[in-house]
Amino acid sequence: MTDPLARPDRHLETRLVHEGSFRSEFGETSEALFLTQGHVYASAEQAERRFTGDDPGYQYARFSNPTVAMFEARMASLERAEAARATATGMAAVTAALVGQVRAGDHVVAARALFGSCRYVVEEFLPRFGVASTLVDGRDLAAWEKAVRPETKTFFLESPANPTLDLVDIAGVARIARQAGATLVVDNVFATALYQRPLELGADCVVYSATKHIDGQGRCLGGVILSSQDFIEKHVQTYLRQTGPAMSPFNAWVLLKSLETLPLRVERQTRSAGLIADRLADHPGVARLIYPGRPDHPQAELVRRQMTGASNLIAIEIVGGKAGAFRFLNALRLVLISNNLGDAKSLVTHPATTTHQRFKPEERTAMGIGEGLVRLSVGLEHPDDLLRDLEEALSAVSV
Ligand SMILES: Cc1ncc(COP(=O)(O)O)c(C=O)c1O
C-alpha cells in the first residue's frame, strides 16, 4: 500500500526521500527489496483475476514488482508525471518509447546531436523495420518544421546533447510536434529532472538513463520512461510486458535509495562544475569550453528560458586535436578516464574515439564533435583537488 501520508505539495527533496514507499507488515525503515521473480495466488480464481486485471496484485517481475513500483512512483513524483515505467537500461527506455509508437510506414524526426546508441536506434534500427527517420540540426526550429511528413509519428531529442552540450528549444519543438499530430520524446539525462522539466515544456514523454545521475555511484544500469498514463497504456506498457526489458528489483532498490540523495549530489557536482568551467575557460590548453552555466554558452538565452540550473558536464576542446586530448587524459591522476557520467567520481571521456567512434569524421563534425573534444563529468571530490589535477594535466598538453 502506498504511504497514506504522501502529499504532492511537499518539496522535491522530501518527496525523493518518502514518495512511493510502502511498508510490509514488518514496518521496515528502509524500502524492502522484493527479490522475487513471481508471486503466488491464494486460489485459481485469484490467479485468473490477476490476469484479467480485476485483482490489482502482482504476477511476474517482467510485468511489475513491488520494489520496481516504488522506484517508478518516486520517479513519477520527481517530475510530477502521471505514470512511470522502469527498464533495464537507458537504451531500453529510449527504444521502448520510440519503437512502441511506430509501425512500418511511419516516420520519425530526431536531432542530429545524440548519444551514439540513440542515433543508432533512430538512424539504423528503425529503418530496418520500415520506419523512416530524418535527422535535423536540433537547434534550428525551421529544420524540425521542414522535416515533418504526413506520416511523422514522433520527434526525439536530447537537450543538452551528449557530448556537445547543444540545446534544443523543447517548447518550440513540442509546438511543432503538436501541430504535426506527432509526439515529442525527450532524453533528459544531461539536464537531470532537477534542472529541466520537459513534460512541463510540452513534451509527451521523458526518458532517462538511470545509470547516470540517478544511481550516481557507478553501480547499476537502469532506465525510466515518464509520461501520461494514456501514453504509457497506448505505447509502452504492452511493448515492455511482451518484449521484456524489465528492471531488476535489485537495481530498482539501489536506484530508489539513490534518489534520496539526488539533489545533494547533483547540486554539489553542478556547483563544482561551474567553478571548474570558469577557471579553465581561458586556459591556454583549452581551445574552447562549453558549459550551460556560463554566459558565453552559444544558447545562453535558451538556457535561461528552459533550464533552472546548469549541469555537472563540461565540453572542453583541448588544444592540439586528438594528440592534445590524449596527452590531457593520460596526465590526469584524480579524474578517471571512463565513458560513464553523473558519477560521484569525476570522469572524462574522448567521444570521438569512444561513445561516437562509429561515426565517420564528417558526421562527427556535423554533430560538433571535434578530435580535441573531451567531456568532463564533475563528481563529488573537492573542487580544489579537481582543479589542481585538471590544470596539471592541461600543462602537459602544451609540453
Ligand atoms: C544521453 C544518453 N541517453 C541514453 C544513454 C543510455 O543509457 P544506458 O547506458 O543506461 O543504456 C546514455 C548513456 O550514456 C546517454 O548519455
The ligand as a Tripos MOL2 file, in Angstrom:
@<TRIPOS>MOLECULE
LIG
   16    16     1     0     0
SMALL
NO_CHARGES

@<TRIPOS>ATOM
      1 C1         22.0660   10.9000  -23.2340 C.3       1 LIG1
      2 C2         22.0710    9.4270  -23.0110 C.ar      1 LIG1
      3 N1         20.9580    8.7110  -23.2900 N.ar      1 LIG1
      4 C3         20.9200    7.3680  -23.1120 C.ar      1 LIG1
      5 C4         22.0140    6.6740  -22.6510 C.ar      1 LIG1
      6 C5         21.9340    5.1840  -22.4950 C.3       1 LIG1
      7 O1         21.8960    4.7820  -21.1740 O.3       1 LIG1
      8 P1         22.2890    3.3010  -20.6730 P.3       1 LIG1
      9 O2         23.7820    3.2100  -20.7790 O.co2     1 LIG1
     10 O3         21.7670    3.2350  -19.2820 O.co2     1 LIG1
     11 O4         21.6150    2.3320  -21.6000 O.co2     1 LIG1
     12 C6         23.1840    7.3780  -22.3400 C.ar      1 LIG1
     13 C7         24.3660    6.6260  -21.8540 C.2       1 LIG1
     14 O5         25.4930    7.0580  -21.8950 O.2       1 LIG1
     15 C8         23.2120    8.7900  -22.5180 C.ar      1 LIG1
     16 O6         24.3130    9.5030  -22.2450 O.3       1 LIG1
@<TRIPOS>BOND
     1     1     2 1
     2     2     3 ar
     3     2    15 ar
     4     3     4 ar
     5     4     5 ar
     6     5     6 1
     7     5    12 ar
     8     6     7 1
     9     7     8 1
    10     8     9 2
    11     8    10 1
    12     8    11 1
    13    12    13 1
    14    12    15 ar
    15    13    14 2
    16    15    16 1
@<TRIPOS>SUBSTRUCTURE
     1 LIG1         1 GROUP 0 **** ****
